[in-house]
Amino acid sequence: MPNCLIILNPVSGNADLEQLKTLLEQHFSAWKKVYYDTNGKTDVRDIAQLLEQSPFQLVIASGGDGTISMVANAIWKAQTDVALGLIP
């Protein structure tokens, strides 16, 4: 079963996170999913550590440009070739 890390920024934009999670559950039903909500103290190192600890095949980042940049930076820092999906 493939693993997916889903990073959500609960304060970015006006998205309904419960609706988004429901859609992700439907479309990635065969995947093991790990949800990670960012906060004001989230750091690139936190996400990089998650990526280093588990073999994810996909990272989905949902948020604004700061969230997307932080996740892309974490992937680079973790030196992994994981695929990145974006939900602005």
Long-range contacts (C-beta under 8 A, 24 or more apart in sequence): 1-30, 1-31, 1-32, 2-30, 2-31, 2-32, 2-57, 2-58, 3-31, 3-32, 3-33, 3-34, 3-54, 3-55, 3-56, 3-57, 3-58, 4-28, 4-31, 4-32, 4-33, 4-34, 4-56, 4-57, 4-58, 4-59, 4-60, 5-33, 5-34, 5-36, 5-50, 5-51, 5-54, 5-56, 5-58, 5-59, 5-60, 5-82, 6-33, 6-34, 6-35, 6-36, 6-59, 6-60, 6-62, 7-36, 7-37, 7-38, 7-47, 7-59, 7-60, 7-61, 7-62, 7-63, 7-67, 7-71, 8-35, 8-36, 8-37, 8-38, 8-62, 8-63, 9-37, 9-38, 9-62, 9-63, 9-64, 9-66, 9-67, 10-37, 10-38, 12-62, 12-63, 12-64, 12-66, 12-67, 13-63, 13-64, 13-88, 15-62, 20-62, 20-87, 24-60, 31-58, 38-63, 38-67, 38-70, 42-70, 44-70, 44-73, 44-74, 44-77, 45-74, 45-77, 46-74, 47-71, 47-74, 47-78, 48-74, 48-75, 48-77, 48-78, 49-78, 51-75, 51-78, 51-80, 51-82, 52-78, 52-80, 56-80, 56-82, 57-82, 57-83, 58-82, 58-83, 58-84, 58-85, 59-83, 59-84, 59-85, 60-84, 60-85, 60-86, 60-87, 61-85, 61-86, 61-87, 62-86, 62-87, 62-88, 63-88, 64-88
